[in-house]
Amino acid sequence: MKSTRIKILTVLFSFGLFFAADAQQDPHYTHWRFNKLSYNPAFAGYGNKHCVSAVARRMWLSFNDETALYNTESVKPTNELTRGIGPETNTITYGGILYGFDKRGDDGIKDHSINGMFMYSGDNIAYEKNTYLKIGLAGNYEFSSGSAIRIGANYTSLSKALNGAQLRAHDPNDPLIPIANVSQSVGTVDVGLYYTNPNLKDLWVGLSSTHLNTAQFAFAGFNVTTARHAYLMAGMKFKDFLGNPLLTLDPAVLVKTGIRNSPVTPQVDLNAMVTYNNMFSGGLNLRGQATGMDATCIMLGYYPPLTNMGINTSSGAGTTLRVGYSYDITMNRVRKVSDGSHEIQINVCFPITIPVAPVRKKHNTIYLNPNPELKAQSPKNL
């Protein structure tokens, strides 16, 4: 009975997040370090490549809506099957170089570039559906030392929809509770910075903010305002880990918080991945905040050796492919009604070389004329 009450309370709490005046809009990922474009538009075109990333996340399995099974003033016991209402997120991103040039002319690599990005994401939470469409640009400037700074911005079309027919109100005649599908779209802007330095253990640092301009959803009887989000992420690479040239250690950290009038407790992700022979990787991601741990995540990754197809996964100079899986062990109170979370991530990055048009030689038609009478008109004879 205690577990049942928890399920009912958590269901009500999930709806309370939607009705809040400043609701969180951004989904989160365990594979955040391999999905940076979802957080930071400045990452577009990194490495002078075109990158496509897809993530499918199923959060809090067995987190079900069982309110239909119990008596309230408006709901009678039924044989209706329970519904899983744990968050589900499906995201695909693209980032690639649009134009670049080797300003220094020293290595043929485009050290300055203009890049583009696109993102689609569907994030379902209970009977609420959030849809994101992002499009943006980023610029890259590389210094002579090899370090580089990137800046980017994107426009976000955010749509919210609520299936009011699935809500079970205490008072079914309450005019403030929708009884059908309601939806609305708003537009916001994201900005970001991304810095890399290969001379400092391949250091990378990203700082970004989403929903800079607040927008408001006005549904039947209640309003939801987009909340600004801030993200700080950083990481390094340590080769020859434990003295083994086949091992690399990649620690990283992500700090995310909301920006609004009242204080918001930041959430922190601590991540560490160990890669063997540029092919197999494994690690942990610890997610929590000041109030306690949220999840302990087990991560696995595989880089298929496709060198026979012209794909170079060891140096990163050519096309790289990564397949990742993670399982989140829920650590907060939701663990009593959750079987954890699963996430699958696929990332492929590839260069596109645009062939340079050959230089056409210009010929003097006089030289090509076989008539010897015209020879005197040649510049040599003038």
Secondary structure, DSSP 4 states (H G I P E B T S, - for coil): -HHHHHHHHHHHHHHHHHHSTEE------TTGGG-GGGT-GGGTTGGG-EEEEEEEEE-STT-EE-GGGS--SS-----PPPEE-S-EEEEEEEEEEEEEE-SS-SSSS--EEEEEEEEEEEEEETTEEEEEEEEEEEEEEE-TTS-EEEEEEEEEEEEEEEEGGG---SSTT-TTS-SSEEEEEEEEEEEEEEEEETTTTSEEEEEEEE--S--EEEETTEEEEEPEEEEEEEE--EESGGG-TTEEEEEEEEEEEEESSS----EEEEEEEEEETTTEEEEEEEEEETTEEEEEEEEEEE----GGGT---SSSSS-EEEEEEEEEEE-SGGGGG---EEEEEEEEEE--PPPPPPPPPP--HHHH---GGGGGGSGGG-
